[in-house]
């Protein structure tokens, strides 16, 4: 899950070295905290949040195969 979000984020931003994904795993859920450079926030979120929504949709589909719930939080 973490690798998927990191791969997507690195391909979108201008500063791929500053992409950081932290994974907090519980019994039945996973929280992924995505951090990017301040200049790249718009690229990860997208117009009206469409890219962020797409990232969340992809991770939810991958997590469903494992029987888990996932939340992606985009942070500074």
C-alpha positions in Angstrom: 0.0 0.0 0.0 2.7 2.4 1.0 4.7 1.6 -2.1 1.7 2.3 -4.3 1.1 5.7 -2.9 4.8 6.6 -3.0 5.1 5.5 -6.7 2.1 7.6 -7.7 3.2 10.7 -5.8 6.8 10.5 -7.0 5.6 10.4 -10.6 3.4 13.5 -10.1 5.7 15.9 -8.3 8.7 18.0 -9.3 10.7 17.1 -6.2 10.4 13.3 -5.9 13.1 13.1 -3.3 10.9 15.0 -0.8 8.0 12.5 -1.0 7.5 10.7 2.2 4.9 8.1 3.1 4.3 6.9 6.6 2.1 3.9 7.3 0.2 3.5 10.5 -1.4 0.0 10.6 -4.1 -1.1 12.9 -6.0 -4.4 13.2 -8.3 -3.8 10.3 -7.3 -0.4 9.0 -4.3 1.4 7.5 -3.6 5.2 7.6 -1.1 6.5 5.0 0.3 9.9 5.6 1.7 11.4 2.4 4.1 14.4 2.7 5.4 16.3 -0.2 7.2 19.6 -0.8 5.0 22.7 -0.3 5.4 23.6 -4.0 4.1 20.1 -5.0 0.9 20.1 -2.9 -1.2 21.3 -5.8 0.1 18.6 -8.1 -0.8 15.9 -5.6 -4.2 17.3 -4.7 -5.2 18.4 -8.3 -8.0 20.7 -9.4 -11.0 20.3 -7.0 -9.1 17.4 -5.3 -9.5 15.0 -8.3 -6.0 13.6 -8.1 -6.2 13.1 -4.4 -9.6 11.3 -4.8 -8.1 9.1 -7.5 -5.2 8.1 -5.2 -7.7 7.3 -2.4 -9.8 5.2 -4.8 -6.8 3.2 -6.0 -5.6 2.5 -2.4 -9.1 1.5 -1.3 -9.3 -1.0 -4.1 -5.9 -2.5 -3.2 -6.9 -2.6 0.5 -10.2 -4.3 -0.2 -8.3 -7.3 -1.6 -6.6 -7.7 1.8 -9.8 -7.1 3.7 -8.7 -3.9 5.2 -9.8 -0.2 5.2 -7.4 2.5 4.2 -7.2 6.3 4.6 -4.8 8.5 2.8 -4.0 11.8 4.4 -2.0 14.4 2.5 0.0 16.6 4.8 2.6 19.4 4.6 
